[in-house]
Amino acid sequence: MILFDLTFPSPAENLACDEALLDWCEAGDGGEVLRFWESPEHFVVVGYANKVTSEVNVAACEARDIPILRRCSGGGTVVQGPGCLNYALVLRITADGPTRSISAANRFIMQRNCAAVAAVTGQAMEVRGHTDLVTGGFKFSGNSQRRRRKYLLFHGTFLLNFELKLIGELLRMPSHQPDYRQSRSHSEFVSNLNVQADDVKSALQKSWAVAGQCPFVLRSEIAKLVDQKYSTPEWNRKF
């Protein structure tokens, strides 16, 4: 597995990069990849099938000039920005291995990430709601998956030192909630880990046996995805 630790200036470029890495691997040009990034600006990103007006306080985002974008994977809506570490894994799909199905890949990846982060923090934590990481009953990581024929993209967030009050200000209560949430407000449901991003990165690199750097940046592929998808209202406001 190779490492791609790079944050682009814009939200659209950062979302496009994850999809470009999946495309690159699917085309047979690469192996497996672990990527890290942390947005320098705040933005809201909805899951592929989310309805923007149901999940997002659009007026609050417009008042703050905070963009609303859509990612290529499922899952719920999140707020991004400084203090929120993002990662992406592009893994090979095998017919009889741990990535053979959506549910198998969820278990495999979440259990490994949980163990890696727990070792950094020294806190007890667990996987809840299929793809959430939780400590002390509070969620600090949400994740989602997109599958192609040969590779899958599994990406998510770690709340480390994020401005948590923004979540309640910019997002509505989600239309779909895991049972363990018990209708708690955003402020009663999420928390920061309060650890350094470099420590989490190191733990995940070790867990996933990273053995080199990505040899190039895929700039033209990312620019094409930004132009045709991630910067367009047809994509970002499609639902």
C-alpha positions in Angstrom: 0.0 0.0 0.0 1.2 3.5 -0.8 0.6 6.8 1.0 -1.0 9.9 -0.5 -0.8 12.7 2.2 -1.9 15.8 0.4 -4.6 18.5 1.0 -5.8 20.5 -2.0 -6.8 24.2 -1.6 -10.5 23.7 -2.4 -13.2 21.4 -1.1 -14.1 20.3 -4.6 -10.5 19.2 -5.3 -10.3 17.2 -2.1 -13.5 15.3 -2.8 -12.5 14.8 -6.4 -9.1 13.4 -5.4 -10.7 10.5 -3.5 -12.6 9.5 -6.6 -9.6 10.0 -8.9 -7.6 7.6 -6.7 -10.4 5.0 -7.0 -10.5 5.5 -10.8 -6.7 5.2 -11.0 -6.6 1.9 -9.1 -9.6 0.5 -10.9 -7.9 1.2 -14.3 -5.0 -1.0 -13.2 -2.5 1.8 -12.8 -2.0 1.5 -9.0 -2.2 -0.8 -6.1 -3.8 0.1 -2.8 -3.7 3.6 -1.4 -4.1 5.4 2.0 -4.8 9.1 1.7 -4.9 11.8 4.4 -6.2 15.4 4.1 -7.6 18.2 6.3 -9.6 21.0 4.7 -8.3 24.5 5.4 -11.8 25.9 5.1 -15.2 24.8 6.4 -17.7 23.2 4.1 -20.6 20.8 4.2 -20.6 17.5 2.3 -23.7 15.4 1.8 -23.7 11.7 1.0 -24.5 10.6 -2.5 -28.2 10.0 -1.9 -28.8 12.8 0.7 -31.4 15.5 0.0 -29.7 18.8 0.7 -32.7 20.6 2.1 -33.5 17.7 4.5 -30.0 17.4 5.9 -28.5 20.9 5.8 -29.5 24.3 7.2 -29.0 25.9 3.8 -29.8 29.4 5.1 -27.1 29.2 7.8 -24.5 28.0 5.2 -25.4 30.8 2.8 -25.2 33.4 5.6 -21.7 32.1 6.5 -20.7 31.6 2.8 -20.0 27.9 3.5 -20.2 25.7 0.4 -22.4 22.6 0.2 -21.0 19.7 -1.8 -21.8 16.1 -2.5 -19.4 13.1 -2.4 -19.4 10.0 -4.5 -20.1 7.6 -1.6 -23.2 7.1 0.6 -23.6 7.8 4.3 -24.7 10.9 6.1 -23.9 14.6 6.0 -20.9 16.1 7.7 -19.2 19.4 8.3 -15.5 19.6 7.3 -12.8 22.0 8.2 -9.7 22.5 10.4 -9.4 20.0 13.1 -11.2 17.3 11.2 -8.8 14.7 9.7 -10.0 12.9 6.7 -8.6 9.6 5.3 -9.4 7.5 2.3 -8.5 3.8 1.7 -8.6 2.3 -1.8 -8.6 -1.5 -1.4 -8.7 -4.4 -3.8 -11.9 -6.4 -3.8 -11.3 -10.1 -3.5 -14.0 -12.8 -4.0 -13.3 -14.7 -0.8 -11.5 -12.1 1.3 -12.5 -9.4 3.8 -13.5 -6.9 1.1 -15.8 -9.4 -0.7 -19.0 -7.5 0.2 -20.2 -4.2 1.7 -20.8 -5.6 5.1 -17.6 -7.6 5.2 -15.5 -4.6 4.2 -17.3 -2.4 6.8 -16.4 -4.9 9.6 -12.8 -5.5 8.4 -11.9 -1.8 7.9 -13.7 -0.4 10.9 -12.3 -3.0 13.3 -8.8 -2.3 12.1 -9.2 1.5 12.3 -10.8 1.2 15.8 -7.8 -0.8 17.1 -5.3 1.6 15.6 -6.9 4.8 17.0 -7.5 3.2 20.4 -3.8 2.5 20.7 -3.1 6.2 20.1 -5.6 7.5 22.6 -5.6 4.8 25.3 -9.4 5.2 25.4 -11.9 2.4 25.1 -13.8 2.7 21.8 -16.1 0.6 19.6 -17.7 0.4 16.2 -21.4 1.4 16.3 -24.1 1.8 13.6 -22.0 -0.2 11.1 -19.5 2.6 10.3 -19.2 4.9 13.3 -16.4 5.0 15.8 -17.5 5.9 19.3 -15.9 6.5 22.7 -17.8 7.0 25.9 -21.0 7.0 23.9 -19.9 9.9 21.6 -19.2 9.6 17.9 -15.9 10.9 16.6 -15.6 9.2 13.3 -18.1 8.6 10.4 -17.3 6.6 7.3 -18.7 5.5 4.0 -18.0 3.2 1.1 -18.1 3.1 -2.7 -17.5 0.0 -4.7 -16.3 -0.6 -8.3 -15.6 -4.0 -9.9 -12.0 -4.5 -8.7 -11.5 -1.8 -6.0 -13.5 0.0 -3.3 -13.1 3.4 -1.8 -13.7 3.6 2.0 -13.3 7.1 3.4 -14.2 8.9 6.6 -13.4 11.6 9.2 -11.8 11.8 12.6 -12.9 14.7 14.8 -9.7 15.7 16.5 -9.9 19.4 17.4 -12.9 20.6 15.4 -15.3 23.5 16.1 -18.1 21.2 17.1 -20.8 23.9 17.5 -20.7 24.4 13.7 -22.3 21.0 13.3 -25.4 21.9 15.1 -25.6 25.3 13.4 -25.1 24.0 9.8 -26.8 20.6 9.9 -30.4 19.5 10.6 -31.1 16.4 12.5 -30.3 13.6 10.1 -33.1 11.8 8.4 -31.6 8.4 9.2 -30.1 7.8 12.6 -28.3 4.7 14.1 -30.2 3.3 17.1 -27.5 4.2 19.5 -27.9 7.9 18.8 -31.3 7.9 20.6 -32.4 11.2 19.0 -29.5 13.1 20.7 -28.7 16.5 19.3 -25.5 17.0 17.5 -23.9 18.6 20.6 -24.9 15.6 22.7 -23.7 13.1 20.1 -20.3 14.0 18.8 -17.0 14.8 20.4 -13.3 15.5 19.6 -10.5 13.0 20.4 -8.2 15.8 21.3 -5.1 14.1 19.9 -2.6 15.2 17.2 -3.3 14.4 13.6 0.2 13.1 13.1 -0.3 10.5 15.8 -3.4 9.2 14.1 -1.8 9.2 10.7 1.2 7.2 12.0 -1.1 4.6 13.7 -3.1 4.1 10.5 0.0 3.9 8.3 1.4 1.2 10.6 -1.9 -0.7 10.7 -2.3 -0.7 7.0 1.3 -1.5 6.3 2.1 1.5 4.1 5.3 1.0 2.3 5.9 3.9 0.0 4.6 7.2 -1.4 2.2 7.8 -4.3 4.4 8.7 -7.2 2.3 11.5 -8.7 -0.7 13.7 -8.0 -3.3 12.9 -10.7 -3.8 16.6 -11.3 -5.5 16.4 -14.7 -7.9 13.7 -13.5 -8.8 15.7 -10.4 -9.3 18.9 -12.4 -11.6 17.0 -14.8 -13.7 15.7 -12.0 -13.9 19.2 -10.4 -15.0 20.8 -13.7 -17.5 18.2 -14.7 -18.9 17.2 -11.2 -17.8 18.6 -7.9 -18.1 22.3 -8.8 -21.5 22.0 -10.5 -24.9 22.5 -9.1 -26.2 19.6 -11.2 -24.1 17.3 -9.0 -24.0 19.1 -5.6 -27.8 19.9 -5.6 -29.0 16.9 -7.6 -31.3 15.8 -4.7 
